[in-house]
């Protein structure tokens, strides 16, 4: 995922969460809202409750790979914040990817 397609500022995270629509399941919470940029921006959040820094970084790498397979970043015009939940650790990569794909129907 390119740097231009990432949400990095906490204000942008907060604005998307506050003003967007939310969908959730056991592994993810997805907040999204339409933007005027012409391309998608994705933010990933992993709580420290899910594990140490090594575990959280592994989860973020897996989520980036899932996003690359599920979302067409160039054709959608949304800001999306994806939050990993506790149940993420109980499923494998493919199952988590299918759970994320169910939530992301933009």
N, C-alpha and C positions, 0 to 999 in steps of 0.2 A: 504494500500500500504506500503510495507516494505521500510525502509530507504535506502537500497541499490538500490531500483528502483526509487529514486527521484533525480532530478537534483537540486543541491543546489547552486553551484558556479555561480556567474554572468558571468564568462568566458565561462562556458559550455552553459548557456542560449544564450549568444551573438554568440558563435560559431555555435550553432544549427540554430539560426535565420539567420545568415549571409550565411552559407553554405548549408542550407537545402532547401527543397521544401515547399511552402506554399499553403494552401487551406483555403478558408474563406467563411463564410456566415454572416448573421446578428448578430448571437450570439457568434461566435467563430472565431479565427484565429488559425490554426494548422500548426506549422512548424515541419518538421521531416527530419531526415537523418539517413542513415544506420550507425550502430556502429559495432565494432569488439568484443563486450563484451559477446555476446551470450544471453543477456537478455535485456529487454526494460528499459529505464530510462525516467521518465515523469517529466516535469516541469510545474508548474501552475503559471500564472501571472494574477492578477486582479488589475486594475488601481484604484487609489483613486478617480477617477471621478465617479465610480459606487456607492460610498456611504461611510459611516463611517466604522470603523474597524470591528464592529459587522456584518455589511452587507457583507463586503468583506470576512470575515472568514466563514460566512454561505455559500457564493458562492463557496469558496474553498472546504468546506466539501461536498457540493453537487457535485462538479466536481470530487472529489476523488471517490465518490460512483458511478458516471456515468462511470468513467474510469475503475473501477473494473468490471463493467458489460459489457463494450464494448471491452476492449483490453485484450488479453491474454498475460500477461507480461512475462511469462516464455518461451513462444514459439516464440516471435518476438524479433528481434535484432535491435531496432531503438531507437534513442533519439528523444523525442517528447516534444515540448513546446506548451502548449495550453493557449491562451490568451482569457479571457472573454471580450466581447464587450457589449455596452450599451443595445442592444436588449435582452440580457440574462434576464434582470429583467422583460421583458414584457411577458415571456413565463413561463409555468409551468415546473416541473421537467421532466415529461415524454416527453414533446415536445422538451425540451433542450437536453435530452438524445438521441432522434431520430435525431436531428440536428447534434449532435456530432458524432453519428454513421455513418451518411452520409459522413462526412468529413474524418473519420478514416477508410480508406480501405487500410491498409498497406499490 
